[in-house]
């Protein structure tokens, strides 16, 4: 009996090897990923997805996605950023700022859509960059995405308090916020209403995605009615002279472009926060019934509709009140304060804005939880965040953690501090996704040389940065115009040469970005340009946060990630091929 057992040790070992696991046998030898590799397969993605335990229910259709997109965008940024962008940067030309930001968002939405249709998994940009540029680029981007959502949601929650106060005709800063003299400016006004709102929404999104969608559709429908009311009242009550005349012409410049073209682009960089939300739609791809049809309509359609609404809202506000008299915290509701017989409109707008802010918070918090859930699946952060609750089919751990973090930040942090942090992170992420969609179309690892595409992306970005730097800092004049024109010509030439000389190696099976590589290249340029419009402190904060992220990756993530685990398993696989006798009877690996 003993000899018989010993004589069959090798077959038994291979049988144990099969039972030992898919984690070893099914891991391809090519799992050792390097930057730029696109060798991550759908089987690998499914295996990573399995870390969440239960699956998310496929319950969403295109109209749910359009509702999430509109609800996620309209109601947050437009009520938070419009006043500040108009008064400090663009003046009445904020209308054009919204159009520019909308174009940039739409081009980025095309890039997101191609990835989301091809890979209908949660995680959005993190998942797309992970299979394109590798784990580190994905983690840096994913961390900035989570930061962007947390800070923007905290900003929106504090804005909710201001608009709720406008509904009742009181000053939220004076009545509902507690000032603590011992804390520094920007962090010394405690907002407990914002905290309560975030915690309540966190409980809702932990319960059910489908029920969250129904609630979002109801709130969004009500909010759209209020948006229409704001637009109609603004055009009816407003005066067209406010498009060109400030309230105080002795101290502030006149005209539709009071701060010039540069002010328009600075305003576009600020109002870009208003478009955060459509990328949250892509994070729900795992819960969409028919990704091929529903995702393109949901993502691109919501951005297009929202851009039209934003431009109309900006026009109505600019017509209603001179740009230098606009309230930076609650511009729409405060515009009617002091108007004879129209004070009630301020209360109605405050209530409508409150509805919109609630829908925006819900969508954004749904998106941020799914980002962290997918990052947790890769073990780059603790896998506890990846767990999906078996009863609710939602990422409860990620939702609860980020809800608490957002609540804490919204309690202390001033609106202006939060807005600067958000825009730069958003633009950086969208810039990376535009690069990734080009790289994935033109590079197939093992069959094509990646360097022509790498060279194009690097040189195009470099010239775009140079153009932006000259735009911001070169002295006005003919020389500046000539240099800027030369840079633009070089950009077009680089793009034409790449388009003619480098063939695409991969065509999307279902939906792809049209006019490749022109649209994603324009998206790269616009994102770089708008990044150049950010102020210095924003870059300092962004650099500090990115530095912390890199340290976390070096000291924790690189050792615990799924890629590292996969490399370890691949090494074990090679060892077991050579020495199958090292597998014990129960399928474990014996110590050698």
Number of C-alpha atoms within 10 A of each C-alpha: 6 6 8 8 10 10 11 10 17 16 12 19 22 17 14 18 24 15 14 18 13 11 16 21 16 14 19 19 16 12 18 17 20 13 13 22 21 20 19 17 12 10 12 17 16 11 16 18 21 15 20 24 13 17 18 21 16 16 14 21 19 20 16 20 28 25 25 31 32 35 34 34 31 30 27 32 27 26 28 31 24 31 27 23 25 31 21 16 27 29 32 33 29 31 24 20 30 31 16 22 24 25 18 25 27 23 23 29 27 23 26 30 29 22 25 29 23 16 18 23 25 27 27 29 27 27 26 24 28 25 22 25 21 22 26 18 17 22 24 19 25 25 21 24 26 20 21 25 28 25 25 29 31 30 26 29 29 30 26 30 25 26 32 23 22 25 22 15 17 15 16 21 15 11 9 17 20 16 16 13 10 8 11 9 12 13 19 18 22 22 25 18 20 26 23 14 17 26 15 12 20 24 14 16 24 22 17 17 23 17 12 19 22 14 14 25 21 14 20 26 16 14 26 19 11 20 22 14 15 24 20 15 16 24 18 12 15 20 15 16 15 21 24 19 20 23 15 13 10 8 9 13 16 21 16 20 20 21 19 14 15 15 22 26 26 24 32 28 28 29 30 25 27 28 28 26 28 31 27 29 30 31 26 26 25 22 21 24 17 16 26 19 15 20 30 24 18 25 28 22 20 28 28 16 15 20 24 13 20 26 20 21 25 25 22 26 30 31 22 25 28 25 33 23 15 24 18 20 20 26 25 32 28 23 24 22 17 10 13 8 9 13 16 17 21 26 23 18 26 29 22 25 32 27 26 31 32 25 32 30 28 25 28 28 29 29 28 25 32 28 29 28 31 30 28 24 25 26 25 24 22 16 20 17 26 30 24 24 18 14 9 17 19 27 31 25 19 25 25 19 15 22 24 16 14 25 26 18 22 31 23 22 21 21 22 15 16 22 23 23 23 26 23 27 25 23 23 18 23 26 22 20 26 26 24 24 24 24 23 24 19 21 25 18 13 10 8 13 12 16 10 15 19 17 12 18 21 13 16 21 19 15 17 23 17 17 22 22 14 17 19 14 9 14 11 11 8 9 11 15 15 11 15 18 13 13 18 15 12 16 21 15 13 16 19 13 11 17 14 8 9 13 12 17 13 11 11 12 10 11 18 20 22 12 8 14 21 16 20 26 23 18 25 26 24 25 27 22 23 24 23 23 22 19 12 11 12 20 17 12 15 19 12 12 16 17 13 12 17 17 11 14 20 12 10 15 23 18 14 17 21 20 20 19 16 20 18 13 19 22 15 15 21 13 12 18 13 10 12 20 17 18 22 17 15 11 18 14 16 10 7 4
